[in-house]
Amino acid sequence: MTAAPLCPYARAMTQFDTAETAPVLTVSELNRMARRALESQLPLLWVEGEISNFTRAASGHWYFSLKDDQAQVRCVMFRGRNQFADFTPANGDHVKIRALPSLYEARGDFQLGAETMRRAGAGKLFEAFLRLKSRLESEGLFDAARKRALPRFPRTLGVVTSLQAAALRDVLTALARRMPGLRIILYPAPVQGAGAAPRLAGAIQTASARADCDVLLVVRGGGSLEDLWPFNEETVVRAIAAAAMPVVSGVGHETDFTLADFAADLRAPTPTAAAELASPHRDELLGQLATLARQLAAAQTRSVQDASQRLDHLSRRLLHPAEQLRLRRAALELVSGRLLRAAHAQQQRRQVQVDNAQARLASPACLIRAQQHGLSLLENRLVRARSAGSTRRALTLDRLAASLAHLDPQRVLARGYSLVQRADGTVVQDVSALKPGETIGLRFHSGRARATVVSTTPD
């Protein structure tokens, strides 16, 4: 049987072992040799798996893990490569990457350097996440109308998390800094692993049933989608939605989202932020209290000053009773004098009116003589008016008689004119109205005649 050829690394190690004095390698030299051996023995290849723990660094590089049901591997995709990707992956995405196996020398971590990335469909956990989210959302568990406002000044905070979780230390540190006197009740429950979801739901239900706290914090540090999966279980989501008090969810980091976040009344990006959102800041409250105290003191000072001014004004108006009686007596005498003068003036006016009425009053004989004199005057006016009317009427009659005489047709006939009349008595005014042989009547100033028309000659 022929032995397989040794790789350069194996040959080097064999030589080192057989040497009388084997060299001692530093860690960096060892990792460098391992990286070169991996890169020389494993080619550029395609690997399929589900994205987890995805992080985008400030430099633009992508760091993530690629996993399946049994294992996972760390991956990096540098900015010069990921800028050609047609999408930005997220936790739970199922992808295919073309990568070169290598070793990160600084930490000695095996990793894949991704050159190309393609979509391969959503991961199973992420698909289950989306299905459950859609179903619970259709039931209204995530409606904004169900969200409750947090109390401004809670007296007791409940915390649901693990006793060993770093999130508990973060919450306690934040609360000690912001509000040291705030009462805290811990409802311990595992936040990761098998059986964590029922115990989480039980802790939330216990806190709801006891109603010892004003706000309930459900917190956990960051992790992969699998690590955070208990907070995506239906029992935990329904327990949060049914809690008797407002619930603040602080699960994972800012980029992590769980169904507990959607069911909670308020989502915090981190456990520390959850503690800050649920508790008032003591320094801010003390500052507000100091401001209110200053305002109250200023208001009290202004009130005392106003009262002192009113007291001074009233004290100046305050007089001795004897002085008040003297002033009232003087006012009464003044009013009495004005009343007497007004009564005297009124009496004088009435006396003048009486004297005038008596002067106008006369005897009946004087009244009769006055009436007779007035009657004589009226008779004279009547006689003069009658005479003047008769004269005017006579003149008018003479004028009308003269006009009538002037228009009398007899006077016209007396000047040598005559009237021509037909047999029926109508006056002939136009010669064309006569016919030869027609009999006509002639009327003169004195007498009448009949004649026969021999001929007519129009003008």
C-alpha positions in Angstrom: 0.0 0.0 0.0 1.5 3.3 -1.1 1.4 6.2 1.4 -0.3 9.4 0.4 2.1 12.4 -0.2 2.3 14.8 2.7 1.3 18.4 2.4 4.0 21.1 2.9 2.7 21.8 6.4 2.8 18.1 7.3 6.4 17.7 5.8 7.5 20.8 7.8 6.1 19.4 11.0 7.7 16.0 10.4 11.0 17.7 9.9 10.6 19.7 13.1 9.8 16.5 15.0 12.8 14.6 13.7 15.1 17.5 14.3 17.3 17.3 17.3 16.2 20.8 18.4 12.5 21.6 17.3 11.8 25.4 16.7 9.2 27.1 18.9 6.5 29.0 16.9 4.7 32.1 18.0 0.9 32.2 17.8 0.9 34.6 14.9 3.4 32.3 13.0 1.2 29.3 13.7 -2.0 31.1 12.5 -0.2 32.4 9.4 0.9 28.8 8.5 -2.6 27.5 9.1 -4.1 30.2 6.9 -1.7 29.5 4.1 -2.4 25.8 4.4 -6.1 26.3 4.2 -6.0 28.7 1.3 -3.7 26.4 -0.6 -5.7 23.2 0.0 -9.3 24.5 -0.2 -10.4 26.1 -3.5 -12.9 28.9 -4.1 -16.3 27.2 -3.6 -20.0 27.8 -3.3 -21.6 27.5 0.2 -25.4 27.7 0.9 -26.9 28.5 4.3 -28.9 31.0 6.4 -27.7 34.4 7.4 -27.3 35.0 11.1 -25.7 37.7 13.3 -25.4 40.1 10.3 -23.5 43.3 11.0 -22.5 46.1 8.7 -19.4 47.8 10.0 -18.6 51.5 9.7 -16.0 50.6 7.1 -18.6 49.1 4.9 -17.6 45.4 5.4 -20.3 42.8 6.1 -19.8 40.3 9.0 -22.2 37.5 9.4 -22.6 33.8 10.1 -23.8 31.2 7.6 -25.5 28.2 9.1 -27.6 25.1 8.5 -29.4 22.7 10.9 -26.1 21.3 12.3 -23.3 23.8 12.0 -22.4 27.4 11.3 -19.3 29.3 10.0 -18.2 32.9 10.3 -18.1 34.9 7.1 -16.8 38.3 5.9 -17.6 40.1 2.7 -15.4 43.2 2.2 -16.7 46.5 0.9 -14.9 46.1 -2.4 -17.0 42.9 -3.0 -20.4 43.6 -1.4 -20.9 46.8 -3.4 -21.6 44.6 -6.4 -24.3 42.6 -4.6 -27.9 43.4 -5.8 -29.3 43.3 -2.2 -28.4 43.8 1.4 -28.9 40.6 3.3 -30.7 40.4 6.7 -30.9 37.8 9.4 -32.9 34.8 8.3 -32.1 35.2 4.6 -31.2 32.0 2.8 -28.2 32.7 0.5 -25.5 31.1 -1.6 -22.0 32.6 -1.4 -18.9 32.0 -3.5 -16.2 32.1 -0.9 -12.6 31.2 -0.2 -12.0 29.3 3.1 -9.4 31.1 5.3 -8.3 31.8 8.8 -8.5 35.2 10.6 -5.0 35.3 12.1 -5.7 37.9 14.8 -8.3 35.6 16.5 -7.5 32.3 15.0 -11.1 32.0 13.7 -11.9 29.9 10.7 -13.9 32.0 8.2 -15.1 32.3 4.7 -14.2 35.3 2.6 -17.2 35.8 0.4 -16.6 37.0 -3.2 -20.2 36.7 -4.5 -23.7 36.4 -2.9 -27.0 35.3 -4.3 -30.4 34.8 -2.8 -31.5 31.2 -2.1 -34.9 31.9 -0.5 -35.8 32.7 3.1 -34.6 30.5 6.0 -37.0 28.1 7.7 -37.0 30.1 11.0 -37.6 33.3 9.2 -40.4 31.8 7.1 -42.0 30.6 10.4 -41.5 34.1 11.8 -43.3 35.6 8.9 -46.2 33.1 9.0 -46.8 33.6 12.7 -46.5 37.4 12.4 -49.1 37.4 9.6 -51.6 35.3 11.5 -51.3 37.2 14.8 -51.4 40.5 12.9 -54.7 39.4 11.3 -56.1 38.8 14.8 -55.3 42.4 15.8 -52.7 41.6 18.4 -50.3 44.2 16.8 -52.9 47.0 16.3 -51.7 50.5 17.3 -55.1 51.1 19.0 -54.3 48.4 21.6 -51.1 50.2 22.7 -51.2 51.7 26.1 -49.3 54.8 27.3 -46.7 54.3 30.0 -47.3 56.0 33.4 -45.3 59.1 33.9 -44.3 58.3 37.4 -44.3 54.5 38.0 -43.8 53.3 41.5 -42.8 49.7 40.7 -41.2 48.2 37.7 -41.3 44.5 36.8 -38.5 42.8 34.9 -38.8 39.5 33.1 -35.4 38.1 32.2 -32.8 35.6 33.2 -30.9 36.0 36.5 -27.6 35.4 34.6 -28.5 37.7 31.7 -26.3 40.8 31.0 -29.5 42.6 30.2 -30.5 42.4 33.9 -27.3 44.1 34.9 -27.9 46.8 32.2 -31.4 47.4 33.4 -30.4 47.6 37.1 -27.5 49.9 36.3 -29.7 52.3 34.2 -32.4 52.3 36.9 -29.9 53.0 39.6 -28.5 55.9 37.7 -31.9 57.4 36.7 -34.2 56.6 39.7 -32.5 54.8 42.6 -35.6 54.7 44.8 -37.7 52.9 42.2 -39.0 49.6 43.4 -38.1 46.6 41.1 -39.7 43.2 41.1 -37.8 40.4 39.2 -39.7 37.6 37.5 -36.9 35.2 36.5 -37.2 33.1 33.4 -34.7 31.6 30.9 -34.4 33.7 27.7 -32.7 31.1 25.5 -32.8 27.4 24.8 -35.4 24.7 24.8 -38.4 25.3 27.1 -37.6 29.0 27.5 -40.8 30.2 25.8 -43.3 28.6 28.2 -41.4 29.8 31.2 -41.2 33.3 29.7 -45.0 33.3 29.1 -45.5 32.0 32.7 -43.4 34.8 34.2 -45.4 37.4 32.2 -48.7 35.8 33.2 -47.6 35.8 36.9 -46.7 39.4 36.8 -50.0 40.2 35.2 -52.0 38.2 37.8 -50.2 39.7 40.8 -50.4 43.3 39.4 -47.6 44.4 41.7 -45.9 46.6 39.1 -47.0 49.6 37.0 -44.8 48.7 34.0 -43.4 45.3 32.9 -40.0 45.1 31.1 -39.3 42.0 29.0 -35.6 42.2 28.2 -32.7 40.2 26.7 -29.4 41.0 25.1 -28.5 40.5 21.4 -28.1 37.2 19.7 -28.9 35.3 16.5 -32.3 34.5 15.3 -32.2 31.1 17.1 -31.1 32.7 20.3 -34.0 35.2 20.2 -36.6 32.7 19.0 -38.3 32.2 22.4 -39.6 35.8 22.0 -41.1 34.8 18.7 -43.2 32.0 20.2 -47.0 32.4 20.1 -47.4 31.8 23.9 -45.0 34.6 24.7 -46.6 37.0 22.2 -50.1 36.3 23.5 -49.0 36.6 27.2 -47.5 40.1 26.4 -50.7 41.2 24.6 -52.9 40.0 27.5 -50.8 41.6 30.2 -52.7 43.8 32.7 -50.1 46.5 32.7 -48.1 48.2 29.9 -45.2 46.1 28.6 -41.9 47.4 27.2 -40.0 45.0 25.0 -36.2 45.4 25.0 -35.0 42.3 23.2 -31.7 42.2 21.3 -30.0 45.1 19.7 -31.4 48.0 17.7 -31.5 45.9 14.5 -33.2 42.9 16.1 -36.9 42.6 15.8 -39.1 39.9 17.4 -42.8 39.3 17.6 -42.7 40.4 21.3 -41.7 43.9 20.0 -44.9 44.1 17.9 -47.1 42.9 20.7 -45.6 45.1 23.4 -47.0 48.6 24.1 -43.6 50.1 23.5 -40.4 48.7 21.8 -37.0 49.7 23.0 -33.9 49.1 20.9 -31.9 47.7 23.9 -32.6 46.6 27.5 -30.9 49.8 28.7 -33.2 51.9 26.5 -36.2 49.9 27.9 -35.2 50.9 31.4 -34.8 54.5 30.4 -38.1 54.7 28.6 -40.0 53.2 31.6 -38.5 55.3 34.3 -38.3 59.0 34.9 -34.9 60.6 35.4 -34.4 61.7 39.0 -32.1 64.6 38.1 -34.7 65.9 35.6 -37.5 65.6 38.2 -35.3 67.3 40.8 -34.6 70.1 38.3 -38.3 70.5 37.5 -39.1 70.4 41.2 -36.5 73.1 41.8 -38.0 75.2 39.0 -41.5 74.8 40.4 -40.2 75.7 43.9 -38.7 78.9 42.6 -41.9 79.8 40.8 -43.9 79.1 43.9 -41.6 81.2 46.0 -41.8 84.0 43.5 -45.6 83.7 43.4 -45.8 83.8 47.2 -43.5 86.8 47.3 -45.7 88.7 44.8 -48.8 87.7 46.7 -47.4 89.1 50.0 -46.2 92.3 48.3 -49.7 92.8 46.7 -51.4 92.1 50.1 -49.0 94.6 51.8 -49.8 97.3 49.2 -53.6 96.7 49.7 -53.1 96.9 53.5 -51.2 100.2 53.2 -53.9 101.6 51.0 -56.7 100.5 53.4 -54.8 101.8 56.4 -54.6 105.2 54.8 -58.3 105.2 54.2 -59.1 104.1 57.8 -60.3 107.0 60.1 -61.1 107.5 63.8 -64.9 107.0 64.5 -65.1 110.6 65.9 -63.6 111.9 62.6 -66.0 109.8 60.6 -69.0 111.2 62.6 -67.7 114.7 62.0 -67.4 114.2 58.3 -70.8 112.6 58.1 -72.3 115.5 60.1 -70.7 118.0 57.8 -72.0 116.1 54.7 -75.5 116.0 56.3 -75.5 119.7 57.0 -74.4 120.4 53.4 -77.2 118.2 52.0 -79.7 119.9 54.4 -78.7 123.4 53.2 -79.0 122.3 49.6 -82.5 120.9 50.3 -83.7 124.1 52.0 -82.4 126.3 49.2 -84.1 124.0 46.6 -87.4 124.1 48.5 -87.2 128.0 48.7 -86.5 128.3 45.0 -89.3 126.0 44.2 -91.7 128.0 46.3 -90.7 131.2 44.6 -91.3 129.7 41.2 -94.8 128.6 42.2 -95.6 132.1 43.6 -94.6 133.7 40.3 -96.9 131.3 38.4 -99.8 132.1 40.7 -99.2 135.9 40.3 -99.2 135.5 36.5 -102.4 133.5 36.6 -104.1 136.1 38.8 -103.0 138.9 36.5 -104.5 137.1 33.5 -107.8 136.5 35.4 -110.5 139.3 34.4 -114.3 140.0 35.2 -117.1 138.6 32.9 -118.1 142.1 31.6 -114.6 142.6 30.3 -114.7 139.3 28.6 -118.1 140.2 26.9 -116.7 143.6 25.7 -113.7 141.9 24.3 -115.9 139.4 22.4 -118.2 142.1 21.0 -115.2 144.1 19.8 -113.9 141.0 18.0 -117.4 140.4 16.5 -117.5 143.9 15.1 -114.1 143.4 13.5 -115.3 140.2 11.9 -118.5 141.9 10.5 -116.4 144.7 8.9 -114.2 142.1 7.3 -117.2 140.2 6.0 -118.8 143.4 4.4 -115.5 144.3 2.7 -115.0 140.8 1.4 -118.6 140.7 0.0 -118.1 144.0 -1.8 -114.8 143.0 -3.2 -116.3 139.7 -4.5 -119.2 141.4 -6.2 -116.8 143.8 -8.0 -114.6 141.0 -9.2 -117.6 139.0 -10.5 -119.0 142.1 -12.4 -115.6 142.7 -14.1 -115.4 139.0 -15.1 -118.9 139.1 -16.5 -118.2 142.2 -18.6 -115.0 140.6 -19.9 -116.8 137.4 -20.9 -119.6 139.4 -22.6 -117.1 141.3 -24.7 -115.4 138.1 -25.7 -118.8 136.6 -26.7 -119.8 139.6 -28.7 -116.5 139.5 -30.5 -117.2 135.9 -31.5 -120.9 136.4 -32.5 -121.4 135.2 -36.1 -124.1 137.9 -36.7 -121.5 140.6 -36.3 -119.4 138.8 -38.9 -122.4 138.8 -41.3 -123.0 142.5 -40.6 -119.6 143.3 -42.1 -120.8 141.9 -45.5 -120.2 138.2 -45.2 -122.7 135.4 -45.9 -123.1 131.7 -45.2 -123.6 129.1 -47.9 -125.6 126.1 -46.8 -126.8 123.0 -48.5 -130.3 121.8 -48.4 -129.6 119.7 -45.3 -128.3 122.8 -43.5 -124.6 122.0 -43.5 -122.2 124.9 -44.2 -120.3 124.7 -47.4 -116.6 125.5 -46.9 -115.1 124.2 -50.1 -116.4 125.0 -53.6 -115.4 121.5 -54.7 -118.3 120.2 -52.6 -120.9 121.9 -54.8 -122.2 120.6 -58.1 -123.7 122.7 -60.9 -127.5 122.8 -60.7 -127.5 122.1 -56.9 -129.8 124.3 -54.8 -128.1 126.1 -52.0 -129.2 128.5 -49.2 -127.6 131.9 -48.5 -127.8 133.5 -45.1 -127.1 137.2 -44.7 -127.0 139.6 -41.8 -130.6 140.2 -42.3 -132.6 137.6 -44.2 -132.1 134.4 -46.3 -132.1 133.5 -50.0 -132.0 130.3 -52.2 -129.9 130.0 -55.3 -128.9 127.5 -57.9 -125.3 126.7 -58.6 -124.6 127.4 -62.3 -120.8 126.6 -62.2 -117.9 126.3 -59.8 -114.4 127.7 -60.0 -111.8 126.3 -57.5 -109.1 128.8 -56.2 
